[in-house]
Amino acid sequence: MDHNNALKGYRDFMSNHIDEFKEMKDKERTWKKYSSGFFVLLSNIREEPEEMLDRYFGRCFIESMFKTAKEYLDLLPLKKWTMERVYGKLLSDMLSLIVYLNMRKELLSTKYSLTEVITTTQALMCCVDGKGAVHIDPPSRQVKDIYKVFGIKLPNQIDLEDFIKEIMS
């Protein structure tokens, strides 16, 4: 079962057959939801079925990663003029991609989408005082719930100097 193809097929059917979709019963809609995701994997490599499926879905994951990098993180094209900037851009984009994909994976078993997490947590306001401390406004209940999903305890303030030392050690 390929869930990405199943969802694409379901969305395409809903868009292209609006009237027919409205008339369908729940059981028919459920079948339509999954029917595009069934596939037969053929290969010229001799391996056990479990190994072939692992190889296939691993490749799908890599292709999904590059698609995400190109579409959501603007990885390409590189518009930098020096090799140092190109390396910096690639490093920054790859780190962003790793964080993005891990967040998406972590959210699979929750009620939140990654878009919802990003837009909700962006409302969290912070300010830096003259002593190098970041003060964080009290988060809403929804923001607290999202941070709880990731196991993050949101502090009231962060000392930047201590934080930098901690992450660099």
VMD Tcl script that builds the backbone (N, CA, C; Angstrom):
set m [mol new atoms 507]
animate dup $m
set s [atomselect $m all]
$s set {name element resname resid chain x y z} {
  {N N MET 1 A 0.850 -1.176 0.000}
  {CA C MET 1 A 0.000 0.000 0.000}
  {C C MET 1 A 0.887 1.226 0.000}
  {N N ASP 2 A 0.716 2.092 -0.969}
  {CA C ASP 2 A 1.472 3.340 -1.061}
  {C C ASP 2 A 0.512 4.471 -0.717}
  {N N HIS 3 A 0.640 5.000 0.495}
  {CA C HIS 3 A -0.305 6.009 0.985}
  {C C HIS 3 A -0.253 7.308 0.187}
  {N N ASN 4 A 0.938 7.692 -0.282}
  {CA C ASN 4 A 1.036 8.922 -1.076}
  {C C ASN 4 A 0.238 8.806 -2.370}
  {N N ASN 5 A 0.388 7.685 -3.067}
  {CA C ASN 5 A -0.373 7.481 -4.306}
  {C C ASN 5 A -1.862 7.355 -4.023}
  {N N ALA 6 A -2.194 6.712 -2.907}
  {CA C ALA 6 A -3.604 6.563 -2.547}
  {C C ALA 6 A -4.249 7.932 -2.348}
  {N N LEU 7 A -3.596 8.793 -1.608}
  {CA C LEU 7 A -4.155 10.128 -1.365}
  {C C LEU 7 A -4.223 10.958 -2.631}
  {N N LYS 8 A -3.194 10.840 -3.473}
  {CA C LYS 8 A -3.206 11.578 -4.736}
  {C C LYS 8 A -4.367 11.108 -5.616}
  {N N GLY 9 A -4.540 9.794 -5.713}
  {CA C GLY 9 A -5.635 9.251 -6.515}
  {C C GLY 9 A -6.996 9.668 -5.980}
  {N N TYR 10 A -7.130 9.683 -4.668}
  {CA C TYR 10 A -8.384 10.077 -4.018}
  {C C TYR 10 A -8.692 11.545 -4.301}
  {N N ARG 11 A -7.685 12.397 -4.128}
  {CA C ARG 11 A -7.884 13.836 -4.405}
  {C C ARG 11 A -8.225 14.071 -5.874}
  {N N ASP 12 A -7.517 13.390 -6.768}
  {CA C ASP 12 A -7.785 13.544 -8.199}
  {C C ASP 12 A -9.213 13.117 -8.527}
  {N N PHE 13 A -9.648 12.001 -7.960}
  {CA C PHE 13 A -11.006 11.527 -8.212}
  {C C PHE 13 A -12.035 12.540 -7.714}
  {N N MET 14 A -11.832 13.046 -6.491}
  {CA C MET 14 A -12.775 14.030 -5.934}
  {C C MET 14 A -12.849 15.275 -6.814}
  {N N SER 15 A -11.698 15.717 -7.327}
  {CA C SER 15 A -11.666 16.929 -8.158}
  {C C SER 15 A -12.288 16.711 -9.528}
  {N N ASN 16 A -12.042 15.555 -10.119}
  {CA C ASN 16 A -12.474 15.295 -11.498}
  {C C ASN 16 A -13.860 14.669 -11.614}
  {N N HIS 17 A -14.434 14.185 -10.511}
  {CA C HIS 17 A -15.740 13.520 -10.526}
  {C C HIS 17 A -16.597 14.031 -9.367}
  {N N ILE 18 A -16.768 15.322 -9.298}
  {CA C ILE 18 A -17.443 15.964 -8.167}
  {C C ILE 18 A -18.842 15.396 -7.932}
  {N N ASP 19 A -19.660 15.347 -8.981}
  {CA C ASP 19 A -21.036 14.861 -8.830}
  {C C ASP 19 A -21.076 13.389 -8.424}
  {N N GLU 20 A -20.238 12.580 -9.065}
  {CA C GLU 20 A -20.193 11.154 -8.736}
  {C C GLU 20 A -19.747 10.948 -7.287}
  {N N PHE 21 A -18.767 11.733 -6.851}
  {CA C PHE 21 A -18.261 11.615 -5.487}
  {C C PHE 21 A -19.344 11.957 -4.466}
  {N N LYS 22 A -20.143 12.985 -4.748}
  {CA C LYS 22 A -21.208 13.389 -3.833}
  {C C LYS 22 A -22.238 12.284 -3.642}
  {N N GLU 23 A -22.456 11.488 -4.679}
  {CA C GLU 23 A -23.464 10.420 -4.632}
  {C C GLU 23 A -22.948 9.125 -3.993}
  {N N MET 24 A -21.659 9.023 -3.796}
  {CA C MET 24 A -21.080 7.784 -3.270}
  {C C MET 24 A -21.413 7.594 -1.794}
  {N N LYS 25 A -21.568 6.327 -1.401}
  {CA C LYS 25 A -21.762 5.975 0.002}
  {C C LYS 25 A -20.396 5.920 0.682}
  {N N ASP 26 A -20.413 5.905 2.006}
  {CA C ASP 26 A -19.163 5.894 2.766}
  {C C ASP 26 A -18.270 4.711 2.399}
  {N N LYS 27 A -18.862 3.546 2.216}
  {CA C LYS 27 A -18.100 2.353 1.881}
  {C C LYS 27 A -17.391 2.518 0.532}
  {N N GLU 28 A -18.087 3.121 -0.441}
  {CA C GLU 28 A -17.484 3.366 -1.760}
  {C C GLU 28 A -16.371 4.403 -1.667}
  {N N ARG 29 A -16.582 5.423 -0.842}
  {CA C ARG 29 A -15.550 6.451 -0.665}
  {C C ARG 29 A -14.297 5.854 -0.022}
  {N N THR 30 A -14.504 4.964 0.957}
  {CA C THR 30 A -13.364 4.328 1.614}
  {C C THR 30 A -12.563 3.518 0.610}
  {N N TRP 31 A -13.248 2.736 -0.243}
  {CA C TRP 31 A -12.550 1.957 -1.273}
  {C C TRP 31 A -11.796 2.881 -2.214}
  {N N LYS 32 A -12.424 3.965 -2.622}
  {CA C LYS 32 A -11.797 4.915 -3.532}
  {C C LYS 32 A -10.566 5.544 -2.874}
  {N N LYS 33 A -10.642 5.735 -1.570}
  {CA C LYS 33 A -9.545 6.360 -0.828}
  {C C LYS 33 A -8.277 5.505 -0.876}
  {N N TYR 34 A -8.435 4.177 -0.877}
  {CA C TYR 34 A -7.276 3.296 -0.829}
  {C C TYR 34 A -6.929 2.633 -2.153}
  {N N SER 35 A -7.861 2.567 -3.074}
  {CA C SER 35 A -7.641 1.778 -4.289}
  {C C SER 35 A -6.475 2.274 -5.141}
  {N N SER 36 A -6.188 3.552 -5.134}
  {CA C SER 36 A -5.060 4.060 -5.929}
  {C C SER 36 A -3.714 3.745 -5.296}
  {N N GLY 37 A -3.724 3.255 -4.080}
  {CA C GLY 37 A -2.470 2.997 -3.385}
  {C C GLY 37 A -1.963 1.576 -3.488}
  {N N PHE 38 A -2.783 0.664 -4.050}
  {CA C PHE 38 A -2.321 -0.714 -4.204}
  {C C PHE 38 A -1.380 -0.799 -5.394}
  {N N PHE 39 A -0.326 -1.578 -5.264}
  {CA C PHE 39 A 0.618 -1.716 -6.369}
  {C C PHE 39 A 1.258 -3.096 -6.331}
  {N N VAL 40 A 1.818 -3.468 -7.470}
  {CA C VAL 40 A 2.578 -4.703 -7.573}
  {C C VAL 40 A 4.004 -4.286 -7.875}
  {N N LEU 41 A 4.914 -4.701 -7.044}
  {CA C LEU 41 A 6.316 -4.334 -7.192}
  {C C LEU 41 A 7.038 -5.419 -7.975}
  {N N LEU 42 A 7.548 -5.070 -9.153}
  {CA C LEU 42 A 8.306 -5.989 -9.993}
  {C C LEU 42 A 9.764 -5.565 -9.968}
  {N N SER 43 A 10.674 -6.529 -9.970}
  {CA C SER 43 A 12.090 -6.197 -9.910}
  {C C SER 43 A 12.912 -7.262 -10.600}
  {N N ASN 44 A 14.075 -6.866 -11.078}
  {CA C ASN 44 A 15.005 -7.840 -11.659}
  {C C ASN 44 A 16.067 -8.246 -10.631}
  {N N ILE 45 A 15.868 -7.838 -9.374}
  {CA C ILE 45 A 16.788 -8.176 -8.287}
  {C C ILE 45 A 16.173 -9.303 -7.461}
  {N N ARG 46 A 16.966 -10.312 -7.137}
  {CA C ARG 46 A 16.473 -11.417 -6.330}
  {C C ARG 46 A 16.694 -11.108 -4.851}
  {N N GLU 47 A 15.605 -10.787 -4.168}
  {CA C GLU 47 A 15.648 -10.526 -2.735}
  {C C GLU 47 A 14.345 -10.999 -2.130}
  {N N GLU 48 A 14.366 -11.133 -0.825}
  {CA C GLU 48 A 13.151 -11.482 -0.109}
  {C C GLU 48 A 12.155 -10.319 -0.243}
  {N N PRO 49 A 10.835 -10.607 -0.227}
  {CA C PRO 49 A 9.839 -9.538 -0.370}
  {C C PRO 49 A 10.012 -8.398 0.641}
  {N N GLU 50 A 10.339 -8.745 1.890}
  {CA C GLU 50 A 10.511 -7.708 2.910}
  {C C GLU 50 A 11.659 -6.779 2.553}
  {N N GLU 51 A 12.749 -7.348 2.027}
  {CA C GLU 51 A 13.907 -6.542 1.654}
  {C C GLU 51 A 13.585 -5.643 0.455}
  {N N MET 52 A 12.832 -6.184 -0.497}
  {CA C MET 52 A 12.446 -5.375 -1.671}
  {C C MET 52 A 11.545 -4.215 -1.258}
  {N N LEU 53 A 10.578 -4.488 -0.397}
  {CA C LEU 53 A 9.693 -3.415 0.067}
  {C C LEU 53 A 10.469 -2.362 0.845}
  {N N ASP 54 A 11.415 -2.809 1.668}
  {CA C ASP 54 A 12.233 -1.864 2.419}
  {C C ASP 54 A 13.040 -0.985 1.466}
  {N N ARG 55 A 13.611 -1.587 0.446}
  {CA C ARG 55 A 14.381 -0.831 -0.557}
  {C C ARG 55 A 13.470 0.156 -1.302}
  {N N TYR 56 A 12.281 -0.312 -1.693}
  {CA C TYR 56 A 11.337 0.534 -2.434}
  {C C TYR 56 A 10.899 1.735 -1.591}
  {N N PHE 57 A 10.457 1.479 -0.363}
  {CA C PHE 57 A 9.963 2.574 0.466}
  {C C PHE 57 A 11.101 3.485 0.924}
  {N N GLY 58 A 12.307 2.948 1.065}
  {CA C GLY 58 A 13.461 3.799 1.357}
  {C C GLY 58 A 13.717 4.769 0.218}
  {N N ARG 59 A 13.599 4.276 -0.994}
  {CA C ARG 59 A 13.782 5.143 -2.163}
  {C C ARG 59 A 12.670 6.195 -2.227}
  {N N CYS 60 A 11.437 5.785 -1.919}
  {CA C CYS 60 A 10.324 6.740 -1.902}
  {C C CYS 60 A 10.573 7.834 -0.871}
  {N N PHE 61 A 11.139 7.440 0.293}
  {CA C PHE 61 A 11.424 8.413 1.339}
  {C C PHE 61 A 12.461 9.423 0.853}
  {N N ILE 62 A 13.513 8.938 0.170}
  {CA C ILE 62 A 14.555 9.832 -0.335}
  {C C ILE 62 A 13.976 10.786 -1.372}
  {N N GLU 63 A 13.147 10.267 -2.286}
  {CA C GLU 63 A 12.525 11.133 -3.288}
  {C C GLU 63 A 11.611 12.155 -2.626}
  {N N SER 64 A 10.884 11.739 -1.602}
  {CA C SER 64 A 10.025 12.655 -0.856}
  {C C SER 64 A 10.858 13.730 -0.166}
  {N N MET 65 A 12.022 13.348 0.354}
  {CA C MET 65 A 12.903 14.301 1.020}
  {C C MET 65 A 13.368 15.376 0.033}
  {N N PHE 66 A 13.800 14.963 -1.160}
  {CA C PHE 66 A 14.260 15.951 -2.137}
  {C C PHE 66 A 13.114 16.820 -2.640}
  {N N LYS 67 A 11.939 16.231 -2.805}
  {CA C LYS 67 A 10.774 17.023 -3.211}
  {C C LYS 67 A 10.470 18.083 -2.150}
  {N N THR 68 A 10.510 17.688 -0.886}
  {CA C THR 68 A 10.284 18.631 0.213}
  {C C THR 68 A 11.335 19.725 0.185}
  {N N ALA 69 A 12.593 19.333 -0.002}
  {CA C ALA 69 A 13.679 20.314 -0.021}
  {C C ALA 69 A 13.482 21.329 -1.138}
  {N N LYS 70 A 13.069 20.866 -2.291}
  {CA C LYS 70 A 12.899 21.782 -3.430}
  {C C LYS 70 A 11.663 22.650 -3.286}
  {N N GLU 71 A 10.539 22.054 -2.859}
  {CA C GLU 71 A 9.279 22.789 -2.846}
  {C C GLU 71 A 9.093 23.673 -1.628}
  {N N TYR 72 A 9.455 23.176 -0.458}
  {CA C TYR 72 A 9.150 23.894 0.773}
  {C C TYR 72 A 10.324 24.680 1.336}
  {N N LEU 73 A 11.539 24.214 1.092}
  {CA C LEU 73 A 12.692 24.865 1.690}
  {C C LEU 73 A 13.523 25.649 0.685}
  {N N ASP 74 A 13.093 25.687 -0.572}
  {CA C ASP 74 A 13.805 26.426 -1.621}
  {C C ASP 74 A 15.281 26.053 -1.689}
  {N N LEU 75 A 15.575 24.752 -1.603}
  {CA C LEU 75 A 16.955 24.300 -1.672}
  {C C LEU 75 A 17.601 24.681 -3.008}
  {N N LEU 76 A 16.873 24.511 -4.077}
  {CA C LEU 76 A 17.407 24.815 -5.405}
  {C C LEU 76 A 16.554 25.894 -6.065}
  {N N PRO 77 A 17.053 26.678 -6.940}
  {CA C PRO 77 A 18.450 26.767 -7.378}
  {C C PRO 77 A 19.288 27.541 -6.376}
  {N N LEU 78 A 20.589 27.248 -6.392}
  {CA C LEU 78 A 21.511 27.970 -5.516}
  {C C LEU 78 A 21.856 29.301 -6.165}
  {N N LYS 79 A 21.597 30.380 -5.477}
  {CA C LYS 79 A 21.888 31.713 -6.011}
  {C C LYS 79 A 22.954 32.368 -5.143}
  {N N LYS 80 A 24.086 31.720 -5.013}
  {CA C LYS 80 A 25.188 32.215 -4.191}
  {C C LYS 80 A 26.404 32.382 -5.092}
  {N N TRP 81 A 27.277 33.327 -4.729}
  {CA C TRP 81 A 28.375 33.661 -5.621}
  {C C TRP 81 A 29.729 33.105 -5.203}
  {N N THR 82 A 29.878 32.683 -3.960}
  {CA C THR 82 A 31.155 32.125 -3.542}
  {C C THR 82 A 30.930 30.696 -3.047}
  {N N MET 83 A 31.984 29.885 -3.078}
  {CA C MET 83 A 31.858 28.499 -2.615}
  {C C MET 83 A 31.505 28.455 -1.130}
  {N N GLU 84 A 32.047 29.377 -0.340}
  {CA C GLU 84 A 31.735 29.412 1.081}
  {C C GLU 84 A 30.240 29.627 1.298}
  {N N ARG 85 A 29.623 30.504 0.511}
  {CA C ARG 85 A 28.184 30.757 0.634}
  {C C ARG 85 A 27.371 29.561 0.135}
  {N N VAL 86 A 27.848 28.910 -0.921}
  {CA C VAL 86 A 27.158 27.716 -1.421}
  {C C VAL 86 A 27.166 26.637 -0.351}
  {N N TYR 87 A 28.341 26.391 0.267}
  {CA C TYR 87 A 28.437 25.393 1.323}
  {C C TYR 87 A 27.548 25.774 2.503}
  {N N GLY 88 A 27.552 27.049 2.856}
  {CA C GLY 88 A 26.711 27.526 3.962}
  {C C GLY 88 A 25.241 27.327 3.671}
  {N N LYS 89 A 24.839 27.645 2.448}
  {CA C LYS 89 A 23.435 27.479 2.040}
  {C C LYS 89 A 23.054 26.007 2.070}
  {N N LEU 90 A 23.898 25.145 1.529}
  {CA C LEU 90 A 23.603 23.712 1.535}
  {C C LEU 90 A 23.502 23.176 2.961}
  {N N LEU 91 A 24.442 23.567 3.823}
  {CA C LEU 91 A 24.397 23.112 5.208}
  {C C LEU 91 A 23.122 23.585 5.894}
  {N N SER 92 A 22.808 24.852 5.735}
  {CA C SER 92 A 21.598 25.408 6.348}
  {C C SER 92 A 20.344 24.705 5.840}
  {N N ASP 93 A 20.265 24.505 4.532}
  {CA C ASP 93 A 19.078 23.866 3.954}
  {C C ASP 93 A 18.959 22.408 4.358}
  {N N MET 94 A 20.078 21.693 4.431}
  {CA C MET 94 A 20.015 20.293 4.823}
  {C C MET 94 A 19.614 20.164 6.298}
  {N N LEU 95 A 20.138 21.045 7.149}
  {CA C LEU 95 A 19.723 21.024 8.558}
  {C C LEU 95 A 18.234 21.333 8.682}
  {N N SER 96 A 17.768 22.327 7.912}
  {CA C SER 96 A 16.337 22.663 7.927}
  {C C SER 96 A 15.501 21.484 7.460}
  {N N LEU 97 A 15.971 20.816 6.425}
  {CA C LEU 97 A 15.249 19.662 5.897}
  {C C LEU 97 A 15.170 18.540 6.927}
  {N N ILE 98 A 16.265 18.265 7.608}
  {CA C ILE 98 A 16.272 17.219 8.634}
  {C C ILE 98 A 15.282 17.560 9.740}
  {N N VAL 99 A 15.303 18.799 10.197}
  {CA C VAL 99 A 14.369 19.226 11.246}
  {C C VAL 99 A 12.938 19.110 10.746}
  {N N TYR 100 A 12.691 19.598 9.546}
  {CA C TYR 100 A 11.346 19.576 8.958}
  {C C TYR 100 A 10.819 18.150 8.855}
  {N N LEU 101 A 11.615 17.247 8.310}
  {CA C LEU 101 A 11.162 15.863 8.131}
  {C C LEU 101 A 10.972 15.154 9.472}
  {N N ASN 102 A 11.844 15.408 10.427}
  {CA C ASN 102 A 11.678 14.795 11.749}
  {C C ASN 102 A 10.444 15.332 12.460}
  {N N MET 103 A 10.167 16.620 12.302}
  {CA C MET 103 A 8.951 17.174 12.902}
  {C C MET 103 A 7.725 16.532 12.265}
  {N N ARG 104 A 7.738 16.404 10.944}
  {CA C ARG 104 A 6.602 15.794 10.248}
  {C C ARG 104 A 6.403 14.349 10.709}
  {N N LYS 105 A 7.486 13.619 10.869}
  {CA C LYS 105 A 7.418 12.230 11.329}
  {C C LYS 105 A 6.853 12.166 12.751}
  {N N GLU 106 A 7.321 13.059 13.615}
  {CA C GLU 106 A 6.875 13.095 15.014}
  {C C GLU 106 A 5.380 13.407 15.110}
  {N N LEU 107 A 4.868 14.183 14.165}
  {CA C LEU 107 A 3.472 14.618 14.222}
  {C C LEU 107 A 2.488 13.612 13.629}
  {N N LEU 108 A 2.988 12.554 12.998}
  {CA C LEU 108 A 2.102 11.579 12.352}
  {C C LEU 108 A 1.072 10.998 13.311}
  {N N SER 109 A 1.455 10.785 14.557}
  {CA C SER 109 A 0.547 10.147 15.513}
  {C C SER 109 A -0.222 11.165 16.359}
  {N N THR 110 A -0.213 12.433 15.945}
  {CA C THR 110 A -0.907 13.469 16.704}
  {C C THR 110 A -2.036 14.055 15.872}
  {N N LYS 111 A -2.761 14.977 16.468}
  {CA C LYS 111 A -3.849 15.645 15.755}
  {C C LYS 111 A -3.365 16.870 14.994}
  {N N TYR 112 A -2.059 17.159 15.048}
  {CA C TYR 112 A -1.522 18.372 14.438}
  {C C TYR 112 A -0.860 18.103 13.092}
  {N N SER 113 A -0.998 19.062 12.186}
  {CA C SER 113 A -0.233 19.034 10.938}
  {C C SER 113 A 0.978 19.934 11.134}
  {N N LEU 114 A 2.005 19.751 10.317}
  {CA C LEU 114 A 3.196 20.580 10.442}
  {C C LEU 114 A 2.869 22.040 10.147}
  {N N THR 115 A 2.001 22.286 9.187}
  {CA C THR 115 A 1.599 23.656 8.874}
  {C C THR 115 A 0.944 24.309 10.083}
  {N N GLU 116 A 0.077 23.574 10.749}
  {CA C GLU 116 A -0.598 24.099 11.932}
  {C C GLU 116 A 0.412 24.391 13.048}
  {N N VAL 117 A 1.376 23.509 13.223}
  {CA C VAL 117 A 2.393 23.713 14.254}
  {C C VAL 117 A 3.196 24.980 13.978}
  {N N ILE 118 A 3.621 25.133 12.737}
  {CA C ILE 118 A 4.441 26.293 12.386}
  {C C ILE 118 A 3.652 27.587 12.538}
  {N N THR 119 A 2.436 27.620 12.016}
  {CA C THR 119 A 1.658 28.865 12.107}
  {C C THR 119 A 1.245 29.177 13.538}
  {N N THR 120 A 0.933 28.178 14.330}
  {CA C THR 120 A 0.510 28.407 15.721}
  {C C THR 120 A 1.663 28.884 16.588}
  {N N THR 121 A 2.811 28.252 16.435}
  {CA C THR 121 A 3.939 28.613 17.293}
  {C C THR 121 A 4.618 29.906 16.864}
  {N N GLN 122 A 4.368 30.383 15.656}
  {CA C GLN 122 A 4.943 31.656 15.221}
  {C C GLN 122 A 4.389 32.827 16.019}
  {N N ALA 123 A 3.233 32.650 16.636}
  {CA C ALA 123 A 2.619 33.719 17.420}
  {C C ALA 123 A 3.332 33.927 18.750}
  {N N LEU 124 A 4.188 32.990 19.131}
  {CA C LEU 124 A 4.919 33.087 20.388}
  {C C LEU 124 A 5.932 34.228 20.271}
  {N N MET 125 A 5.800 35.239 21.119}
  {CA C MET 125 A 6.642 36.434 21.042}
  {C C MET 125 A 7.789 36.362 22.048}
  {N N CYS 126 A 8.948 36.867 21.644}
  {CA C CYS 126 A 10.124 36.920 22.500}
  {C C CYS 126 A 10.777 38.290 22.357}
  {N N CYS 127 A 11.485 38.720 23.397}
  {CA C CYS 127 A 12.274 39.950 23.294}
  {C C CYS 127 A 13.562 39.761 24.085}
  {N N VAL 128 A 14.610 40.484 23.668}
  {CA C VAL 128 A 15.912 40.390 24.309}
  {C C VAL 128 A 16.126 41.650 25.140}
  {N N ASP 129 A 16.516 41.452 26.400}
  {CA C ASP 129 A 16.799 42.630 27.230}
  {C C ASP 129 A 18.269 43.038 27.056}
  {N N GLY 130 A 18.681 44.090 27.691}
  {CA C GLY 130 A 20.046 44.589 27.562}
  {C C GLY 130 A 21.094 43.706 28.203}
  {N N LYS 131 A 20.691 42.693 28.944}
  {CA C LYS 131 A 21.623 41.812 29.642}
  {C C LYS 131 A 21.834 40.489 28.909}
  {N N GLY 132 A 21.284 40.365 27.707}
  {CA C GLY 132 A 21.472 39.142 26.922}
  {C C GLY 132 A 20.515 38.020 27.254}
  {N N ALA 133 A 19.389 38.342 27.878}
  {CA C ALA 133 A 18.391 37.309 28.195}
  {C C ALA 133 A 17.200 37.448 27.251}
  {N N VAL 134 A 16.733 36.325 26.764}
  {CA C VAL 134 A 15.540 36.298 25.912}
  {C C VAL 134 A 14.349 36.019 26.815}
  {N N HIS 135 A 13.376 36.922 26.799}
  {CA C HIS 135 A 12.159 36.747 27.585}
  {C C HIS 135 A 11.060 36.253 26.661}
  {N N ILE 136 A 10.388 35.193 27.079}
  {CA C ILE 136 A 9.361 34.553 26.257}
  {C C ILE 136 A 7.998 34.846 26.857}
  {N N ASP 137 A 7.098 35.410 26.033}
  {CA C ASP 137 A 5.733 35.686 26.495}
  {C C ASP 137 A 5.052 34.379 26.886}
  {N N PRO 138 A 4.121 34.423 27.824}
  {CA C PRO 138 A 3.396 33.196 28.195}
  {C C PRO 138 A 2.663 32.623 26.968}
  {N N PRO 139 A 2.888 31.342 26.691}
  {CA C PRO 139 A 2.252 30.734 25.515}
  {C C PRO 139 A 0.777 30.434 25.754}
  {N N SER 140 A 0.029 30.355 24.665}
  {CA C SER 140 A -1.376 29.958 24.751}
  {C C SER 140 A -1.456 28.467 25.071}
  {N N ARG 141 A -2.640 27.986 25.409}
  {CA C ARG 141 A -2.834 26.567 25.700}
  {C C ARG 141 A -2.471 25.719 24.483}
  {N N GLN 142 A -2.854 26.198 23.291}
  {CA C GLN 142 A -2.580 25.446 22.066}
  {C C GLN 142 A -1.064 25.335 21.822}
  {N N VAL 143 A -0.339 26.421 22.048}
  {CA C VAL 143 A 1.117 26.386 21.875}
  {C C VAL 143 A 1.745 25.437 22.899}
  {N N LYS 144 A 1.260 25.473 24.146}
  {CA C LYS 144 A 1.765 24.554 25.173}
  {C C LYS 144 A 1.549 23.105 24.754}
  {N N ASP 145 A 0.370 22.802 24.203}
  {CA C ASP 145 A 0.065 21.437 23.753}
  {C C ASP 145 A 1.027 20.993 22.658}
  {N N ILE 146 A 1.326 21.897 21.737}
  {CA C ILE 146 A 2.231 21.558 20.632}
  {C C ILE 146 A 3.638 21.286 21.163}
  {N N TYR 147 A 4.127 22.135 22.057}
  {CA C TYR 147 A 5.453 21.904 22.630}
  {C C TYR 147 A 5.487 20.602 23.416}
  {N N LYS 148 A 4.388 20.250 24.044}
  {CA C LYS 148 A 4.302 19.006 24.808}
  {C C LYS 148 A 4.469 17.789 23.879}
  {N N VAL 149 A 3.926 17.867 22.663}
  {CA C VAL 149 A 4.063 16.782 21.687}
  {C C VAL 149 A 5.539 16.473 21.439}
  {N N PHE 150 A 6.365 17.516 21.377}
  {CA C PHE 150 A 7.786 17.337 21.114}
  {C C PHE 150 A 8.609 17.144 22.388}
  {N N GLY 151 A 7.932 17.143 23.556}
  {CA C GLY 151 A 8.639 16.955 24.813}
  {C C GLY 151 A 9.506 18.147 25.198}
  {N N ILE 152 A 9.084 19.334 24.781}
  {CA C ILE 152 A 9.854 20.550 25.062}
  {C C ILE 152 A 9.154 21.333 26.158}
  {N N LYS 153 A 9.908 21.655 27.215}
  {CA C LYS 153 A 9.385 22.520 28.267}
  {C C LYS 153 A 9.812 23.937 27.917}
  {N N LEU 154 A 8.859 24.791 27.710}
  {CA C LEU 154 A 9.133 26.164 27.294}
  {C C LEU 154 A 9.466 27.019 28.519}
  {N N PRO 155 A 10.700 27.546 28.600}
  {CA C PRO 155 A 11.064 28.365 29.753}
  {C C PRO 155 A 10.497 29.784 29.633}
  {N N ASN 156 A 10.549 30.523 30.738}
  {CA C ASN 156 A 10.117 31.921 30.721}
  {C C ASN 156 A 11.175 32.821 30.110}
  {N N GLN 157 A 12.435 32.423 30.277}
  {CA C GLN 157 A 13.525 33.196 29.679}
  {C C GLN 157 A 14.720 32.296 29.443}
  {N N ILE 158 A 15.614 32.746 28.559}
  {CA C ILE 158 A 16.823 32.006 28.216}
  {C C ILE 158 A 17.984 32.992 28.233}
  {N N ASP 159 A 19.059 32.623 28.909}
  {CA C ASP 159 A 20.278 33.430 28.871}
  {C C ASP 159 A 21.045 33.030 27.613}
  {N N LEU 160 A 21.204 33.951 26.685}
  {CA C LEU 160 A 21.809 33.621 25.390}
  {C C LEU 160 A 23.233 33.086 25.520}
  {N N GLU 161 A 24.020 33.692 26.372}
  {CA C GLU 161 A 25.411 33.261 26.523}
  {C C GLU 161 A 25.476 31.813 27.025}
  {N N ASP 162 A 24.671 31.489 28.030}
  {CA C ASP 162 A 24.634 30.122 28.549}
  {C C ASP 162 A 24.101 29.147 27.504}
  {N N PHE 163 A 23.088 29.565 26.778}
  {CA C PHE 163 A 22.494 28.713 25.752}
  {C C PHE 163 A 23.511 28.391 24.662}
  {N N ILE 164 A 24.237 29.394 24.202}
  {CA C ILE 164 A 25.250 29.176 23.151}
  {C C ILE 164 A 26.341 28.230 23.656}
  {N N LYS 165 A 26.789 28.426 24.894}
  {CA C LYS 165 A 27.801 27.528 25.472}
  {C C LYS 165 A 27.285 26.097 25.532}
  {N N GLU 166 A 26.024 25.951 25.923}
  {CA C GLU 166 A 25.423 24.617 26.072}
  {C C GLU 166 A 25.322 23.888 24.735}
  {N N ILE 167 A 24.891 24.566 23.692}
  {CA C ILE 167 A 24.718 23.877 22.410}
  {C C ILE 167 A 26.047 23.683 21.675}
  {N N MET 168 A 27.064 24.461 22.031}
  {CA C MET 168 A 28.354 24.334 21.355}
  {C C MET 168 A 29.289 23.330 22.044}
  {N N SER 169 A 28.896 22.869 23.231}
  {CA C SER 169 A 29.791 21.937 23.938}
  {C C SER 169 A 29.479 20.505 23.598}
}
mol reanalyze $m
mol bondsrecalc $m
mol representation Tube
mol addrep $m
